[in-house]
Amino acid sequence: MGKMWVEAIRVRSSATALEKAATALNNEVKKINELVSVEKAFIMQHATYDGDLIVFMLWNNEVKPDKTREGLMIAERLQELGTIDHAVWIPAKKIGVHESE
């Protein structure tokens, strides 16, 4: 069993632009979910701002947590729609918070 980490790609755009890109984005996330080392990839929309969208990829492997080829591909597609924030998150052990069992 590997280490769990999260890759998140957030875009700030318009609801109209996101609707136009929805089919292609859903297809890419579906392909990512077929990978062995990804636990789950999914898309979430901001509760208040219709133009904010984030793609989460939960990874479980032994590689150093870093931006993946898949994440960079999603970020490149979303960058056409607006401002991107692409980040990698790890469990918060360094500040004394531990992941729940």
Backbone torsions as a table, in degrees:
resi	resn	phi	psi	omega
1	MET	NA	139.1	-175.5
2	GLY	-95.1	-164.9	177.5
3	LYS	-97.4	139.8	178.7
4	MET	-88.6	134.7	174.4
5	TRP	-151.5	163.8	-173.6
6	VAL	-124.0	137.3	171.6
7	GLU	-114.3	131.0	-176.9
8	ALA	-129.7	131.0	176.6
9	ILE	-122.5	114.9	-177.3
10	ARG	-111.2	139.9	175.4
11	VAL	-126.1	139.8	172.8
12	ARG	-109.9	115.1	-173.5
13	SER	-144.2	-151.1	174.1
14	SER	-115.9	154.3	178.7
15	ALA	-58.8	-38.3	-179.5
16	THR	-63.7	-45.6	179.6
17	ALA	-63.6	-40.6	-179.7
18	LEU	-67.1	-37.7	177.9
19	GLU	-61.6	-40.2	180.0
20	LYS	-66.2	-31.5	-177.3
21	ALA	-93.7	-4.2	-171.0
22	ALA	-58.8	-45.7	-176.6
23	THR	-62.0	-48.7	-179.7
24	ALA	-63.4	-41.6	179.7
25	LEU	-65.1	-44.0	177.4
26	ASN	-60.5	-39.4	178.6
27	ASN	-65.0	-40.6	178.7
28	GLU	-65.7	-41.9	179.0
29	VAL	-65.7	-37.1	177.3
30	LYS	-61.5	-42.5	177.9
31	LYS	-63.3	-40.9	179.4
32	ILE	-63.0	-37.2	179.4
33	ASN	-65.0	-15.9	178.4
34	GLU	-84.5	-8.6	179.4
35	LEU	-71.9	147.5	-178.1
36	VAL	-68.2	-41.6	-171.8
37	SER	-85.8	-4.6	177.6
38	VAL	-94.3	129.1	177.1
39	GLU	-74.0	-44.5	-179.2
40	LYS	-167.5	140.4	171.9
41	ALA	-123.3	136.2	-178.9
42	PHE	-155.0	162.8	-177.7
43	ILE	-113.2	137.6	175.0
44	MET	-131.0	149.9	179.2
45	GLN	-110.9	144.9	177.8
46	HIS	-60.5	140.7	-177.0
47	ALA	-67.4	-26.8	-176.6
48	THR	-110.2	-40.4	-174.2
49	TYR	-103.1	108.1	-176.1
50	ASP	-61.1	-21.3	-178.8
51	GLY	-89.4	-0.7	178.8
52	ASP	-99.7	129.2	-177.3
53	LEU	-139.1	147.0	176.9
54	ILE	-136.4	139.8	174.1
55	VAL	-108.0	122.2	176.3
56	PHE	-104.0	136.9	171.9
57	MET	-126.9	117.1	178.8
58	LEU	-95.1	114.7	-177.3
59	TRP	-103.1	151.2	176.9
60	ASN	-142.9	91.5	-178.5
61	ASN	-155.9	-175.5	-177.2
62	GLU	-101.3	3.9	-179.9
63	VAL	-79.0	159.0	177.2
64	LYS	-66.1	126.8	178.9
65	PRO	-56.7	122.2	-178.5
66	ASP	-160.6	167.2	176.5
67	LYS	-61.3	128.9	-176.6
68	THR	-93.8	166.3	175.4
69	ARG	-57.9	-41.8	179.4
70	GLU	-63.8	-44.1	178.9
71	GLY	-64.7	-40.7	178.1
72	LEU	-64.8	-35.5	177.9
73	MET	-65.2	-45.6	178.0
74	ILE	-62.7	-44.8	-179.0
75	ALA	-60.9	-41.1	179.6
76	GLU	-62.9	-42.0	178.6
77	ARG	-65.5	-44.4	-177.6
78	LEU	-70.9	-26.6	-179.4
79	GLN	-62.7	-25.4	176.5
80	GLU	-67.5	-19.1	-175.1
81	LEU	-98.9	-22.0	-176.9
82	GLY	170.3	-162.1	-178.4
83	THR	-74.9	134.5	-175.8
84	ILE	-111.4	143.0	166.7
85	ASP	-127.2	112.8	-178.2
86	HIS	-114.8	115.6	-174.2
87	ALA	-137.6	156.8	176.7
88	VAL	-117.4	133.3	-176.6
89	TRP	-121.0	141.8	177.4
90	ILE	-124.6	164.5	176.7
91	PRO	-56.6	146.3	-171.2
92	ALA	-84.7	47.2	-178.1
93	LYS	-70.0	-28.8	-176.2
94	LYS	-66.6	-22.3	-179.9
95	ILE	-108.7	13.6	175.4
96	GLY	88.6	6.5	176.7
97	VAL	-100.0	132.5	-178.1
98	HIS	-115.5	147.6	177.9
99	GLU	-64.7	147.4	-179.9
100	SER	-72.4	145.8	-179.7
101	GLU	-86.7	NA	NA
